[in-house]
Amino acid sequence: MLYVGSYLALVVPAGRIPVVDDSIHGIAFGKVYHYRVDGDWAKFVYWPLEQIDRKVRPGAWELPWERVWK
């Protein structure tokens, strides 16, 4: 129960992009994270639940720009 609850509290299916501003080169870049915590550990810990979630709610896992391009 705690495992599922913590997954639901941390997951962001549409993704979030923390932007890193590189003012020296004048560019901004980021990586899409599907959890409220940075790093890759959450995608490994919650992989089984994420696979179920992706099948149950496929529309929620579309990235915002994917909806525009359809």
Secondary structure, 3 states (H helix, E strand, C coil): CHHHHHHHHHEEEEEECCEEEECCCCEEEECCEEECCCCCHHHHHCHHHHHHHHHHCHHHHCCHHHHHHC
